[in-house]
Amino acid sequence: LRSPFDAPKPEAIQEKIQQMSGCLSPDPRRRKQPLEEFALSDLVMRGTLGELEITWALMEASDATLHRVAVGSYLGLYHGRITSVSQGNVRVIELIPDGAGCWVERETVVAMVESDAEGQRK
């Protein structure tokens, strides 16, 4: 094993860069969307809207703001991209760091939450 006080060999650094270049990673140049400030657990689906071939989901954030999102929109802290919107849920693919410099995809479902007359979640 190499001493932690010695600089790594250039070959080892190049090998690590090659390993990381072939794996998934988020686009650092992509502009963040408003719902990427919130964890998925802080977002609630409240309903859907539809027009012709497009279905939008109405997402409520923990700060009580309501947002309209569709397939391709981003939300959540882990670069979540919406892959489908249905009457009862929104499917999201997130990119989760794997601890070795790469990212892995994880599918998450945000389900519809209904409220009673006083606005309390059921």
Secondary structure, 3 states (H helix, E strand, C coil): CCCCCCCCCHHHHHHHHHHHHCCECCCCCCCCCHHHHCCHHHCEEEEEEEECCEEEEEEECCCCCEEEECCCCEECCCCEEEEEECCCEEEEEEEEECCCCCEEEEEEEEEECCECCCCCEC
